Amino acid sequence: MDILIWSGAALSLAGLCGLVYCILRVNKSRKAGLSDEALRDEVKKVMPINLGSLFVSVLGLMLVIVGIFLG
């Protein structure tokens, strides 16, 4: 069951890295002084990455919990 826990932790870490990437990308766009419309377009581009990262992180946490329950 250690494999489930460690693979879940790795997935959660990968999801967290994706979320940090999204935060940094949007923050960089805000500091660039883009117009409102350009900033909205950038946020729309980042949104699927953000949701995917959140999904991967949740799957990783689910694997960790399942590994703990089965271990």
Buried (B, 14 or more C-beta within 10 A) or exposed (E): EEEBBEBBBEBBEBBBEBBEBBEEBBEEBEEEEBEEEEBEEBBEEBEEBBEBBBEBBEBBBBBBEBBEEEE
